[in-house]
Amino acid sequence: MNDSELDKIRKKKLAEMQTASEQEEANARQEAQAKDQVESALKLILTNEAWDRWNNAKVANQNIAYSAAMALLQQTGGKVSQKITEEQLKQILSQVASSQRREFNIRRK
């Protein structure tokens, strides 16, 4: 191989890496925007205590917190006559957590 072929290969690889990087950044921005929308909708339907509880759950396990948030938003349709209390949120969080648990069976031979 000569230098011009190597330069072409390098430029092609660099272009591919830049495209992949731009796509990852775009995906990260979309994900952050979606999370912001979920959080703003949640803030409207949760009481202050429930909001604090959800934030604590988010710190502990983000997947469970956002799964519970999506379940809440689907149940209420984003609109609710009464705000969801901390106790109701606890129940939903525990239901989501129990549905996402994995069982491990360890066998000794």
Summary of the structure (lengths in Angstrom):
residues: 109
radius of gyration: 22.4
end to end distance: 55.7
largest distance: 72.6
contacts: 250
relative contact order: 0.10
helix: 79%
strand: 2%
